[in-house]
Amino acid sequence: MKPIFDYLKDYRDYIDKRLANPDEIEGMTTGIKELTGGFKEGELSVLAARTSIGKTSIALYMRPQSS
């Protein structure tokens, strides 16, 4: 078990890294950075919309980007 100070230090390091590189994508890129910010491990992403809106097209576009 780690002391809370160690967790806070890790989190501070993470925040410093993100502030130094704001354009860097975390996780797996999708090709649509402004929309998703990348897929991150442990997250569930849902693509939902009415019929004939283009869900399949977006999913097919993101697939090769994340390979």
C-alpha positions in Angstrom: 0.0 0.0 0.0 1.4 3.4 -1.0 1.1 6.5 1.0 -1.2 9.1 -0.4 1.7 11.5 -1.0 3.1 9.0 -3.6 -0.2 9.0 -5.5 -0.4 12.8 -5.4 3.2 13.0 -6.7 2.4 10.6 -9.6 -0.7 12.6 -10.4 1.2 15.9 -10.3 3.8 14.4 -12.7 1.0 13.4 -15.0 -0.6 16.9 -15.0 2.8 18.5 -15.6 3.4 16.2 -18.6 -0.1 17.0 -20.0 0.5 20.7 -19.6 3.9 20.5 -21.3 2.4 18.6 -24.3 -1.2 19.7 -24.8 -1.4 18.3 -28.3 -0.2 14.8 -27.4 -2.9 12.2 -27.6 -3.2 9.7 -24.7 -4.0 6.2 -25.6 -4.8 5.0 -29.0 -5.3 7.5 -31.8 -8.6 7.6 -33.7 -7.7 10.1 -36.4 -10.3 12.5 -35.0 -8.4 14.1 -32.1 -10.9 16.9 -31.6 -13.8 14.4 -31.2 -12.3 11.7 -29.1 -8.9 12.7 -27.7 -7.9 9.1 -28.3 -9.0 5.8 -26.8 -7.7 5.2 -23.3 -7.2 1.8 -21.6 -10.0 1.0 -19.2 -12.5 3.3 -20.9 -15.7 2.4 -22.7 -16.5 4.5 -25.8 -20.0 4.5 -27.2 -20.8 5.7 -30.8 -24.5 6.4 -30.9 -26.9 8.3 -33.2 -30.1 8.0 -35.2 -30.2 5.8 -38.2 -28.4 6.9 -41.4 -26.3 9.5 -39.6 -22.9 7.8 -40.4 -22.0 5.7 -37.4 -20.5 3.0 -39.6 -18.5 5.4 -41.7 -17.0 7.0 -38.6 -16.2 3.6 -37.1 -14.6 2.4 -40.4 -12.6 5.7 -40.5 -11.3 5.3 -37.0 -10.4 1.6 -37.3 -7.2 1.9 -39.5 -6.1 4.9 -37.4 -6.1 2.8 -34.3 -4.4 -0.3 -35.7 
